[in-house]
Amino acid sequence: MHIFTYQPPSIPWLDIRYKDRDIIVINKPSGLLSNPGRSPDTHDTAITRLQRCYPEAILIHRLDCDTSGIMIFARTKKAESHLKIQFQNRQAKKVYIAEVIGHVGEQQGKVNFALGPNPDSPPFQMLTDSGKAALTYFQVLEHRTQSTLMELKPHTGRTHQLRVHMLALGHAILGDEFYGDTETISASKRLNLHAQSLAITHPYSQIEMTFFSQHPF
């Protein structure tokens, strides 16, 4: 079993990128949970920090603790319903940037392997024919000395989807303590996965809006 030691970053404490009467958008740092777990030690999270300033804030979606980047929250029940339907219907457009170990041969392509929980090692996920369908589109942005910078567009939003799909390509994400080998883990002090942009239809104005946070890799 993977031992989880939670040490959330204090800087930035809360990086708000946009807010209006219906939504709030933040840039979540790596190492901060999206929402609390069962343990009292996990109470300091993106949603609890936000609710200290905006008590009405409602969680819409999640990013892995070690993943940084754009998250959107609702401020009303109507906005919550509207946004959750967009995510459920795969209308929200998500773009991630990842730095993976080694040189990826294909310039672009897709990974289309079903995913499910590993019953022997929770919370790990695994490729399994009995799992849920998962689809990721990828494009190489840059070949570096011992790594590749990738643009990833998940069509589905399964747990650890991008991490397991990159591993399936033979190129785990740098700093991935769950799925990387010793070389991959030691190559970065953090998981090099960042939610760089998110496009949604605004729940009130019905205008498509795109929120962006430049990747730090």
Salt bridges, closest charged atoms under 4 A:
ASP15 OD2 - ARG17 NH2 3.06
ASP20 OD2 - HIS202 NE2 2.70
ASP22 OD2 - ARG21 NE 3.43
ASP44 OD1 - ARG49 NE 2.72
GLU56 OE2 - ARG75 NH2 2.70
ASP64 OD2 - HIS160 NE2 3.90
ASP64 OD2 - ARG163 NH1 3.12
GLU80 OE1 - LYS77 NZ 3.60
GLU80 OE2 - LYS84 NZ 2.88
GLU99 OE2 - ARG144 NH1 3.42
GLU142 OE2 - ARG144 NE 3.41
GLU151 OE1 - LYS153 NZ 3.93
ASP176 OD1 - ARG163 NH2 2.79
GLU208 OE1 - LYS93 NZ 3.32
